[in-house]
Amino acid sequence: MKHLVALIIFVGASTLIHAQGYIVPNGVTTNYIPGSGEISVIHDPINSYYTGFFLNPIGKTQPTTYINTFAFGVVVDVGVRVFLVQANDAISLQPILSQNWTELGGSPSYVFANEVPFYVGLYTGNNPFDSHGSYTGIYENPVFGWAELVNNQGIIQLLNYAVEYGGDGIYAGTQNIIQPVPEPNVLGLFALGGLFLAWRRWKAWAI
């Protein structure tokens, strides 16, 4: 019985460790396609597959002399959803489904002040389509991340980023992964193991 409980605790702990997620190195890159202005985001860390998005300058805002108006576009594959976020925002599925942030899209255009850093939240993964081929915007094996960008005289530059895979998301501006809540059955296994060990200690003390 003691060995069985130890096995149960080990399996439960392994499940939790597996679900903690990890930071993906090189999860966001620029100039993946040279000269394209693309910011590339990994959507399948297992196979090192990338998708991406564009922020292309399209005009000037007076009285400035630099270009600060941009059009947004995505690479035509699985794509990546991009949101305007703040530092320490929890980039995860729940606030995305609740539409907590402005999501960048084809229109309108977006103005980013010169030399003022800003954050975007990133959400991608595999197969955002249903069985009929319709786009759902919900990814399998999701990847969550953030990027700190800046408009440098009409060129969007990458300052910092972090991407996580296998967890429940990440806090913008950090490498702190959002941990999933353990399944009730896993909690039950830990509780069972704890009760058994407590009983064994009580029995040994009573003898």
N, C-alpha and C positions, 0 to 999 in steps of 0.2 A: 504494500500500500504506500509506503514511504517513497519507493522508487517511482510509483505511478504519479504521485503528487508532484515529485520533482520534475518528471517528464511534462506534466501539465503546465507547471510554471515555466519551464524552458520554452515550450511551444508558444505559450501566451506572450512571453517576453520577446521571442523571435518575431512574432506577428507585429508587436509594437515597434521594434527596431526597424523592421522592413518598411513600416509605414511612415517613418520619420522624414523621409525625403533627403535630398542632398543638393548642394549648390552645383550647378553645371558649369565647368570651366568653358570659357569662350562661348557663352550662351548668346551673346549679342556682339555683332561685329559691324563695321562700316566698310564701304568699298568692297563688299563681297563680289559685286560685279563692278569693276573699275569704271568710274565716270558716271555711274547711274544715279548717284545720290541715295542709294538704297541703304536702309538699316536692316540688317539680317538678324533674325531671331531663330534659334534652334527650336524645332517643333517635335523632333523625335531624337532624344539624346542617345538611345540605344544604337541607332543607325547613323547618327550624325547628319540628319536631314534638316535643312534650313528652309524657312520661309522668310517673308520680310515685308517692309512697308517703305513708302517714300514720303518725304516732306520736301516738295519742290517749290522754289521761289517763283512767284508769278507776278509781282508788282511792288511798287514803292508806296509808302504811306508818308505823305508830306507832314511836316517840313523836313523830315529826315532825308538823308542822302543814301541810306542803305536799304536794301530790300528786306522787308520784314513780314510780308504776306505770303502764305504758303498753301499749296494744294496737297491734300492727302490722297494716297493711293496704296493699294496692297498688291503683292505678288500674286499672280493668278495661279494658286494651288490651294492648299488648305487654308492659307492666309493666317493673319494674326489680328486680334482685336486690340485696339489701342485706346487708352483712356487718359484724360487729364487728371492727375492725382496730386496729392500733397505728400510730403515726407511723413513717414510712419503710418500712412493708410494701409489697411490690410487688403492686399491684392489677393482675392479669393473668389470663389464662385458665387457665394451668397450676395455680396454687394453688387456684383456684375448683374445677377438676375434681378436685383432690386433697382437697377439703373441709378446707382448712387453717384455716378460720375458722367461727365460729358464724354461720349465716345466719338472718336474722330471718324469721319466718313467722307464721302465724295463731295459734299457741299454742306455748309458754305466753306469759304476759305478761312484760314486761321492766321491770326496775327500773333507773332512772338517777338517781344521787344528785344532789341539788340543787346547782347552781352548780359542777359538776365537768365540764369539757369532755370529750368523747369523740369518736372517729373512727368513721365508717362508710365501707366501700368500696362503690362503685357499679358495676354492670355491666348494660348494657342495649344496645339496638340495634334491628334490624328482624327481624320474622318468626321468633319462637322456636318454630315449629311444624314438624312433619314433613309429608310429603305426605298423611298420613291425618288431619291436624288435631290431632295429639297434641302437647302442650306438651313441648319438649325442654330448655328452659332454656339453650340455646346460640343466640346471636344472630348474624344476618348483619350485616355492616358494624358491628362492635361499638363501643361507647363505654365507656370505663373512666374512673372518677373516684373522688373521695373528698369527704366533707363533714365538717367539724368542727362538732359540735352541742353544745348545753348545755341542761339542764333548768333553766329559770328559774321557780321557784315553780309548776311544773305546766305550763309552756308550753315546748315545744321550740323553741329559737331557732338559727338558722344563723349561725355565727361566721366560717367561711371554707370555701372549696371550690376544687377544680380538676377539670376534665373534659377528657379528650383524645380526639381522633378521628384515626384513620389510623395510629396506632402500635401497639405491642403492650401498652400499659398505662401506668401512672403510679405513682409512689411516693407513698404517703399523706403528707399534710402538706407536699407540695412541688409544684412545677410541672415536675418532671423526668420527661420522657416515656421510657418503656422502648423502646429501639430494637430493631426486629426483626433477627434474624441474617440477613445477606445470603444469597440463594439460591446454591447451588454454581455455577450457570452464570454468575451475575454476578461471583463471585469469579474464575472462570476467565477472563472477559473482561478484568478488571483485570490478572490475571497475564500474559495474552497481550500486552496493551498495554505492560506494564512490561518484558517480555522484549524486545519489538521496539525500544522506545526505548533500552534498554541496548545492544542489538546495533548500533543506528545510531551511538551514541556511541563504541562500541569500534571500529567501522569507520572513523569519522572520525579517531579517535586513531591508528589503525594506518597511515593513509595518510601 
